[in-house]
């Protein structure tokens, strides 16, 4: 039994060791969950906020979600903690910055959590195991609170999560000729 607990402890510790960090300035915000960070060496890193998903470009609240993230992050110094890349090659990570207006405070403002609190993203429960237990709780509560307060996209009677919207639109794209699909958008 002790050996199993010891092995589990080593695995958990290894997960922490395997995490990587990028520090840099946000140079672009593509949508409500994707941004570009330019590090001190000038390398650009495409980042997807971990554990959230924001409305797709043609979905309601996509512009508001992008604008909120842009206002929060554009030109700001951030830290990205990450462990993996997604199928598009983007780094999937937790992005933190200093809480305004404190220039000497540590970077503790979580951009993904801020999107959830504003009601401009969904918590991606499928990836929750990649989060710490406290972060899972914060994200779940933030989405719950925004939904109950009818903030942002939760003003809609039944907002469609982006993963369902993408699935539906992939089916439509396969069924219609390309010209008709483009015209229907």
C-alpha positions as CSV (number, residue, x, y, z in Angstrom):
1,X,0.0,0.0,0.0
2,X,2.8,2.4,0.9
3,X,4.5,1.7,-2.4
4,X,1.4,2.6,-4.3
5,X,1.0,5.9,-2.4
6,X,4.7,6.6,-3.0
7,X,4.4,5.9,-6.7
8,X,1.3,8.1,-6.9
9,X,3.2,10.9,-5.2
10,X,6.0,10.6,-7.7
11,X,3.6,10.7,-10.6
12,X,1.8,13.8,-9.2
13,X,5.2,15.5,-8.6
14,X,6.3,14.6,-12.1
15,X,3.2,16.3,-13.5
16,X,4.3,19.5,-11.8
17,X,7.8,19.1,-13.0
18,X,6.7,18.6,-16.6
19,X,4.8,21.8,-16.7
20,X,6.4,24.6,-18.7
21,X,6.2,28.4,-18.5
22,X,6.2,31.2,-21.0
23,X,6.5,34.8,-20.0
24,X,5.8,37.6,-22.5
25,X,3.6,40.3,-23.8
26,X,0.2,39.6,-25.5
27,X,0.6,40.8,-29.1
28,X,-2.8,39.5,-30.5
29,X,-6.1,38.2,-29.4
30,X,-7.7,36.0,-32.1
31,X,-11.0,35.1,-30.3
32,X,-12.4,34.7,-26.8
33,X,-10.0,31.9,-25.9
34,X,-7.0,32.3,-28.2
35,X,-4.2,34.8,-28.1
36,X,-0.6,35.3,-29.1
37,X,2.2,35.9,-26.7
38,X,5.6,37.3,-27.8
39,X,8.4,36.2,-25.4
40,X,11.5,38.2,-24.5
41,X,13.5,36.5,-27.4
42,X,10.8,37.7,-29.9
43,X,9.3,34.2,-30.4
44,X,5.5,34.2,-30.9
45,X,3.4,31.6,-29.2
46,X,-0.2,30.8,-30.1
47,X,-2.1,30.1,-26.8
48,X,-5.5,28.6,-26.2
49,X,-6.8,29.3,-22.7
50,X,-7.0,26.0,-20.8
51,X,-10.3,24.6,-19.6
52,X,-12.6,27.1,-21.4
53,X,-14.2,27.3,-24.8
54,X,-15.5,30.6,-26.2
55,X,-18.2,31.2,-28.9
56,X,-17.1,30.6,-32.5
57,X,-16.9,33.6,-34.9
58,X,-20.4,33.2,-36.2
59,X,-22.0,32.4,-32.9
60,X,-23.8,35.0,-30.7
61,X,-21.4,36.7,-28.2
62,X,-18.3,35.9,-30.2
63,X,-17.4,39.5,-30.7
64,X,-18.1,40.4,-27.1
65,X,-16.0,37.5,-25.9
66,X,-13.1,38.5,-28.1
67,X,-13.4,42.1,-27.0
68,X,-13.5,41.3,-23.3
69,X,-10.3,39.1,-23.6
70,X,-8.6,41.8,-25.7
71,X,-9.4,44.5,-23.2
72,X,-8.1,42.3,-20.4
73,X,-4.9,41.2,-22.1
74,X,-3.8,43.3,-25.1
75,X,-0.3,44.6,-24.6
76,X,0.0,43.1,-21.1
77,X,2.8,41.1,-19.6
78,X,1.5,37.5,-18.9
79,X,2.7,34.2,-17.7
80,X,1.5,31.0,-19.4
81,X,1.7,27.7,-17.5
82,X,1.2,24.8,-19.9
83,X,1.6,21.0,-20.3
84,X,0.4,20.2,-23.8
85,X,-0.4,21.5,-27.3
86,X,-3.7,20.9,-29.0
87,X,-4.3,19.3,-32.5
88,X,-3.8,22.8,-34.1
89,X,-0.3,23.2,-32.5
90,X,-1.5,25.8,-30.0
91,X,-0.2,25.8,-26.5
92,X,-3.0,25.1,-24.1
93,X,-2.3,26.9,-20.8
94,X,-3.4,28.9,-17.9
95,X,-2.7,32.6,-18.6
96,X,-2.2,34.9,-15.6
97,X,-1.5,38.6,-15.3
98,X,-1.2,41.3,-12.7
99,X,-4.4,42.6,-11.2
100,X,-4.8,46.2,-12.3
101,X,-3.7,48.7,-11.0
102,X,-1.0,47.0,-8.9
103,X,2.3,47.0,-10.9
104,X,4.2,45.3,-8.1
105,X,1.7,42.5,-7.3
106,X,2.3,38.9,-8.5
107,X,0.4,37.7,-11.6
108,X,-2.7,36.1,-10.1
109,X,-5.5,37.3,-12.4
110,X,-6.6,34.2,-14.4
111,X,-7.7,35.2,-17.9
112,X,-9.8,32.0,-18.4
113,X,-11.6,32.5,-15.1
114,X,-12.3,36.1,-16.1
115,X,-13.9,35.0,-19.3
116,X,-16.2,32.6,-17.3
117,X,-17.0,35.2,-14.7
118,X,-18.1,37.6,-17.5
119,X,-20.4,35.0,-19.0
120,X,-18.4,34.9,-22.2
121,X,-17.1,31.3,-22.3
122,X,-18.0,27.8,-21.2
123,X,-16.0,25.8,-18.7
124,X,-14.7,22.8,-20.7
125,X,-15.5,19.9,-18.3
126,X,-13.8,17.4,-20.7
127,X,-10.4,18.9,-19.8
128,X,-11.0,19.5,-16.1
129,X,-8.5,16.8,-15.1
130,X,-5.8,19.0,-16.5
131,X,-6.7,21.6,-13.8
132,X,-5.9,21.7,-10.1
133,X,-8.8,20.9,-7.9
134,X,-9.1,24.5,-6.7
135,X,-9.2,25.7,-10.3
136,X,-11.9,23.2,-11.1
137,X,-14.0,24.6,-8.3
138,X,-13.4,28.2,-9.3
139,X,-14.2,27.6,-13.0
140,X,-17.3,25.6,-12.2
141,X,-18.6,28.2,-9.8
142,X,-17.8,31.1,-12.2
143,X,-19.8,29.5,-15.0
144,X,-22.7,28.6,-12.6
145,X,-22.7,32.2,-11.2
146,X,-22.7,33.8,-14.7
147,X,-25.5,31.5,-15.8
148,X,-27.6,32.3,-12.8
149,X,-27.0,36.0,-13.1
150,X,-27.7,35.8,-16.9
151,X,-24.4,37.5,-17.8
152,X,-23.1,37.6,-21.4
153,X,-24.1,34.6,-23.5
154,X,-26.3,33.3,-20.7
155,X,-28.8,36.0,-21.6
156,X,-29.7,33.6,-24.5
157,X,-32.5,31.1,-23.7
158,X,-30.4,28.1,-24.7
159,X,-26.9,29.1,-25.8
160,X,-25.2,26.5,-27.9
161,X,-21.8,25.5,-26.7
162,X,-19.1,25.9,-29.4
163,X,-18.2,22.2,-29.5
164,X,-21.9,21.4,-30.4
165,X,-21.9,24.3,-32.9
166,X,-18.8,23.1,-34.6
167,X,-20.1,19.5,-34.8
168,X,-23.4,20.7,-36.3
169,X,-21.7,23.0,-38.8
170,X,-19.2,20.2,-39.9
171,X,-22.2,18.0,-40.7
172,X,-23.9,20.9,-42.7
173,X,-20.6,21.5,-44.5
174,X,-20.4,17.8,-45.6
175,X,-24.0,17.7,-46.7
176,X,-24.1,20.9,-48.8
177,X,-21.9,21.9,-51.8
178,X,-19.2,24.4,-50.7
179,X,-20.9,27.3,-52.5
180,X,-24.2,26.7,-50.7
181,X,-22.5,26.2,-47.3
182,X,-20.7,29.5,-47.7
183,X,-23.9,31.3,-48.7
184,X,-25.8,29.9,-45.7
185,X,-23.3,31.5,-43.3
